[in-house]
Amino acid sequence: MVSIWTIALFLLGAAKAKEVCYEQIGCFSDAEPWAGTAIRPLKVLPWSPERIGTRFLLYTNKNPNNFQTLLPSDPSTIEASNFQTDKKTRFIIHGFIDKGEENWLLDMCKANYSYSPSQVQLIGHSLGAHVAGEAGSRTPGLGRITGLDPVEASFQGTPEEVRLDPTDADFVDVIHTDAAPLIPFLGFGMSQKVGHLDFYPNGGKQMPGCQKNALSTIIDINGIWEGARDFVACNHLRSYKYYSSSILSPDGFLGYPCASYHEFQEDSCFPCPAEGCPQMGHYADRFQRNTSAVGQTFFLNTGDSGNFTCWRYRVSVTLAGKKKTSGYFRIALYGSNANSKQYEIFKGSLQPHAIHMRNIDVDLNVGKIQKVKFLWNNHVINLFRPKLGASQITVQSGENGTKYNFCSSDMVREDVLQSLYPC
């Protein structure tokens, strides 16, 4: 049965190419590579603009909460609106299952932008990312396109003219959050690199916080529709949530250049190179990239909720004690801005003078680190009540490579905090 359908689809694809033209938009063909291929077997021409009913919902500082509808077919709607040609304009293009009145679109529009008014940016989610690419290919000199988890189906592996690609704008940055294969894992997003900078937070496939209980997710505080959509496409939707958060938390999404997420997780690719690391999201264009370079890959980890931000550090701990024991130890950072929670650095045999190192992703910006606290615990009951401590802890910032050294001559019993100060 499968082979019969395959043959039928290719027979349909072999039919004579057709073309349709729409005034002011141009002509569209169902010839290859747009149709009649293994990835796009069906020959389907685009609907008319009237049938699609595209609207432009304008938000400005004068109307931040209620949009003004702009109709391309009616110039008077533009003339009567708050649109100004000397202001920076961003077009946010939603995906197939969204609509223009979505809350995330309004929340993103309300943010404070401060870019040069001579630039234009298209921000497209899912199918909207490829719509942005099509618009860019028809608009030479477009400043920037941001692709938020570009949809995979009918686009992965296609030629550049079919999908979003680096030639569609002067700068194309992409956030991949649902890059698992569509079959069998129901990943909606692309895995291939399609921009100048491609970010793969958490590896690009499974986002923290998307493994919630199905019932609790569907019965969402924002309504059953929002909850059901989060349950079905949580990873896919994370891309625009990360972008929205990056507007107000610009330094919490640092992307590290790395060949793979495995290498990144194995503590390679640290700290940032001399040229620095880009910030995933809104401020990605501040990165001083090689203008001729395309397909640069960056990895980072995010939080599972809230604003999703993380700051990466490398922690090295030298243990002190008289006897070897087993258990685990944790550290917490105390900084000029805030104090972190405890992070486990090592679990196993705790041996005096041993050095243990691990990278951690702290969920808040602690600022300049002023002290570190050390806590250890036994796996089993030890009647001898041994003491253990950290003689030195070094914390290195991933962003700029700055090292903070802390020392102590103390040793403590399990579950007793030890404080280490600069040395």
C-alpha positions, 0 to 999 in steps of 0.5 A: 500500500505504501509503495502504491501511494508513493508511485501515485504521488510521484505521478502527480509530481510528474504532471506539467508545471503550472504557474499563478500570478498575483498583482503586486506580489509576483508569480509562483510555480509548482515546478521543481524544487517547489513541488514534484520532489521527494520532499514536496511530492504534491503540486499545489499552487499558493492561494490568492491573497484575498483567500489568505486574508493577510493582515498587518497588526501594528503596535507602536509606543502610541498604541502598545496594547491595541493594534491597528489593522493595516491592509495592503489593499487599502493604503488609507489604513496605513495613512491613518495609522501610527506607522512612521517610516523613520522608526525601526520596524519589525515584522513578527510572522507567526506559524501555521497554528497561530494567529495574529492576536496571540499573546506572545506576539503582543508581549514581544511587541511591547519590549523596548527596542533601540536599533537604528531606524535604517534597518528592518528585521523579520521575526518568523516562527515555524512556517513564519520563518520560511515566509520571512525567508521568501520575503527576504529573497524578494527584498534585496538588502533586508537587514535581518531575519530571525528564524524561530524553530523553522518548520521541518516538514516540506523544507528540511533538505530542500534547495535554498530558494525554497526555505530560509537561508543566509542569502535572504538577509544581511544577517540571519540568526536561527534558534532550533528548539524542536530539531528531533526527526518528524518521524518517529519523534514528532519534532516540528523544527529543522535540524539543519543549519540555515543561518549565519548563526544557528543556536541549539539551546539544550542540544536543540531537541528536548527543552527543560520543562517540556516533560510535564505531566500531560494533564497538568499541562493541558489544564493550563493557567492560560486556558485549555487551548494554550495548555493543549498546544504546549503539551503537543508542541512545547519544544517548538514553542520554546523558541519564541519564548526564549527570544522574548525573554532575551529582549529583557535579559540580554546577557542570559543566553550566551551561545558557545561555539562548539562542534556538537552538543555532546562536546559542549556537555563534556565541558569542552568549548569553554570559555568563550574564544577571544572574539567572544560569544554571541547572545542567542535571541534579540541581541545576536546581531551585536556579535562581531562575526566574520561577515562572510561566515555562514553556518556557525553553530552555538550551544547553550543550556537554559532554565526550565521555567521563568525567564529561562536564563543561565550563566555558565561557570567552570568550578574546580574544587580541591578537597581537604581531609584526613581520610577517604570517604564516599558521598557527594559535595555541592557548592553555592555562589555568593555574588554582588547581585545575588546568591545561587542555589547549591549545585552538585559538583561531584558524587563518589569517592571523596579523597583528600587532595583530589581535584574535581571540576565541572561546568554549571549553569547558574539560573541567575546573574550573581554578579561579581563572586565574593565567596563560595560555600561548600557542603558535603554529605556521606552516602552511608552512616559513618560512626567516626563522623569524619571531617572534610573540606575544600582547601581551594575553589576556583570559579571561572566565568564562561563569558570572559574567562575571569577566574575567582579563587577562594581558599580555606583551612577549615574542615567540616562535618557532613551537612555543615556549610563551609565558607571560602573567601578570596585568596 
